[in-house]
Amino acid sequence: MTAVSDGGAPALRGDEIEISGVIEWTMEMLDAADLRPAPLPGVEMTFTLARVPSPEVNRAMYAAVGARVCWTDRFGWSHADWQAWVDRTELSTWIAMAEGTIAGFFEIEAQPGGDTEIHLVGLTHAFVGRGYGGYLVEQCTRRAWQRGTLWARDAGPATRVWLRTSSLDHPNAMANYHRRGFTVAEQNVVDKPVPDPRLAPWPLPHDPRTLAGDRAGDAAAPGGAAARRPKEELIT
Ligand SMILES: CC(C)(COP(=O)(O)OP(=O)(O)OC[C@H]1O[C@@H](n2cnc3c(N)ncnc32)[C@H](O)[C@@H]1OP(=O)(O)O)[C@@H](O)C(=O)NCCC(=O)NCCS
């Protein structure tokens, strides 16, 4: 998932290094019956479809989950790129929660002809290696097969679920996909330039220092956000 661009050329910065011999795999599952369940985690893990397309949320999850395993292909995306990415009925984002904490997420896309791509799947760092990863990939794959009913309701049924991963992803990832029933469809070895993921810029559409007036306007709007806030705070 780290080594292959999701679309367009990544904007590389001066602090990139080239990593040689990166293995990229395309993995696929051709029948929902091939999905092998993982053991349940020790505590409940829930999965919620993000119904409001939110570039900030996807960008935050991308960085939170992916920075340690060099997910960098999207670091060159502008806010408008992220907005266009999430603002599609064929893309769905799911947030995983466990122990009262955001434990991971996945992005799946209903593509033409029955292909469903798992673009991203992963745990936040505190949940890695604690028995959640197999279940996360199982639930992600289950939902990928449920396109056309559970999400992307206008899309037809899935005929293939696929993803791209690489030797830059977490060392547990490949074994996890194999255990869930994925097989390798394609393998390539490439030299990959990777920018430093530690200090990625955070794209916003505007300079927030210039928005003080707009925020005051929001607060004053009748029935607007400010008018609802006390009630919402009571509910939460
Ligand atoms: C890939 C990823 C989801 C795998 O999760 P993980 O926690 O590292 O590893 P796994 O869940 O596969 O754990 C390995 C095995 O040990 C078991 N295990 C590990 N820790 C355990 C624990 N504390 N208790 C019980 N079982 C445990 C798991 O059940 C699993 O076996 P199973 O698949 O038969 O269930 C996770 O490493 C991750 O999100 N990494 C960052 C992002 C990433 O690389 N994503 C993949 C992109 S392609």
The ligand as an SDF file (V2000), in Angstrom:
LIG
                    3D

 48 50  0  0  0  0  0  0  0  0999 V2000
   -0.8170   -4.7560    8.9430 C   0  0  0  0  0  0  0  0  0  0  0  0
   -1.4160   -4.7620   10.3160 C   0  0  0  0  0  0  0  0  0  0  0  0
   -2.9250   -4.4890   10.2400 C   0  0  0  0  0  0  0  0  0  0  0  0
   -1.2280   -6.1590   10.9650 C   0  0  0  0  0  0  0  0  0  0  0  0
   -1.6310   -6.1250   12.3190 O   0  0  0  0  0  0  0  0  0  0  0  0
   -0.6500   -6.6650   13.4710 P   0  0  0  0  0  0  0  0  0  0  0  0
   -1.2610   -6.4140   14.7790 O   0  0  0  0  0  0  0  0  0  0  0  0
    0.6920   -6.0390   13.2440 O   0  0  0  0  0  0  0  0  0  0  0  0
   -0.4510   -8.1750   13.1580 O   0  0  0  0  0  0  0  0  0  0  0  0
   -1.5480   -9.3520   13.1230 P   0  0  0  0  0  0  0  0  0  0  0  0
   -2.8410   -8.9180   13.6670 O   0  0  0  0  0  0  0  0  0  0  0  0
   -1.5400   -9.9210   11.7640 O   0  0  0  0  0  0  0  0  0  0  0  0
   -0.8940  -10.3340   14.1620 O   0  0  0  0  0  0  0  0  0  0  0  0
   -0.2230  -11.4080   13.7500 C   0  0  0  0  0  0  0  0  0  0  0  0
   -0.8640  -12.6440   14.3640 C   0  0  0  0  0  0  0  0  0  0  0  0
   -0.5460  -12.6970   15.7430 O   0  0  0  0  0  0  0  0  0  0  0  0
   -1.7390  -12.6950   16.5250 C   0  0  0  0  0  0  0  0  0  0  0  0
   -1.5340  -11.7640   17.6250 N   0  0  0  0  0  0  0  0  0  0  0  0
   -0.6870  -10.7500   17.6390 C   0  0  0  0  0  0  0  0  0  0  0  0
   -0.7220  -10.1300   18.8380 N   0  0  0  0  0  0  0  0  0  0  0  0
   -1.6120  -10.7660   19.5690 C   0  0  0  0  0  0  0  0  0  0  0  0
   -2.0980  -10.5780   20.8810 C   0  0  0  0  0  0  0  0  0  0  0  0
   -1.6250   -9.6260   21.6980 N   0  0  0  0  0  0  0  0  0  0  0  0
   -3.0530  -11.3920   21.3110 N   0  0  0  0  0  0  0  0  0  0  0  0
   -3.5110  -12.3500   20.5270 C   0  0  0  0  0  0  0  0  0  0  0  0
   -3.0940  -12.5790   19.2720 N   0  0  0  0  0  0  0  0  0  0  0  0
   -2.1350  -11.7900   18.8030 C   0  0  0  0  0  0  0  0  0  0  0  0
   -2.8250  -12.2210   15.6130 C   0  0  0  0  0  0  0  0  0  0  0  0
   -4.0820  -12.7870   15.9800 O   0  0  0  0  0  0  0  0  0  0  0  0
   -2.3630  -12.6820   14.2430 C   0  0  0  0  0  0  0  0  0  0  0  0
   -2.7800  -13.9870   13.9190 O   0  0  0  0  0  0  0  0  0  0  0  0
   -4.1210  -14.2420   13.0000 P   0  0  0  0  0  0  0  0  0  0  0  0
   -4.0080  -13.4500   11.7420 O   0  0  0  0  0  0  0  0  0  0  0  0
   -4.1830  -15.7130   12.7920 O   0  0  0  0  0  0  0  0  0  0  0  0
   -5.2460  -13.7250   13.7700 O   0  0  0  0  0  0  0  0  0  0  0  0
   -0.7190   -3.7130   11.2310 C   0  0  0  0  0  0  0  0  0  0  0  0
    0.6270   -4.0860   11.4090 O   0  0  0  0  0  0  0  0  0  0  0  0
   -0.7800   -2.3070   10.6670 C   0  0  0  0  0  0  0  0  0  0  0  0
   -1.8270   -1.7380   10.5400 O   0  0  0  0  0  0  0  0  0  0  0  0
    0.3910   -1.7290   10.3600 N   0  0  0  0  0  0  0  0  0  0  0  0
    0.5100   -0.3650    9.8940 C   0  0  0  0  0  0  0  0  0  0  0  0
   -0.1500   -0.1110    8.5400 C   0  0  0  0  0  0  0  0  0  0  0  0
    0.1500   -1.1620    7.5220 C   0  0  0  0  0  0  0  0  0  0  0  0
    1.2840   -1.5730    7.2890 O   0  0  0  0  0  0  0  0  0  0  0  0
   -0.9200   -1.5810    6.8700 N   0  0  0  0  0  0  0  0  0  0  0  0
   -0.8570   -2.5780    5.8160 C   0  0  0  0  0  0  0  0  0  0  0  0
   -0.8360   -1.8830    4.5230 C   0  0  0  0  0  0  0  0  0  0  0  0
   -0.9020   -2.9720    3.1560 S   0  0  0  0  0  0  0  0  0  0  0  0
  1  2  1  0
  2  3  1  0
  2  4  1  0
  2 36  1  0
  4  5  1  0
  5  6  1  0
  6  7  2  0
  6  8  1  0
  6  9  1  0
  9 10  1  0
 10 11  2  0
 10 12  1  0
 10 13  1  0
 13 14  1  0
 14 15  1  0
 15 16  1  0
 15 30  1  0
 16 17  1  0
 17 18  1  0
 17 28  1  0
 18 19  1  0
 18 27  1  0
 19 20  2  0
 20 21  1  0
 21 22  1  0
 21 27  2  0
 22 23  1  0
 22 24  2  0
 24 25  1  0
 25 26  2  0
 26 27  1  0
 28 29  1  0
 28 30  1  0
 30 31  1  0
 31 32  1  0
 32 33  2  0
 32 34  1  0
 32 35  1  0
 36 37  1  0
 36 38  1  0
 38 39  2  0
 38 40  1  0
 40 41  1  0
 41 42  1  0
 42 43  1  0
 43 44  2  0
 43 45  1  0
 45 46  1  0
 46 47  1  0
 47 48  1  0
M  END
$$$$
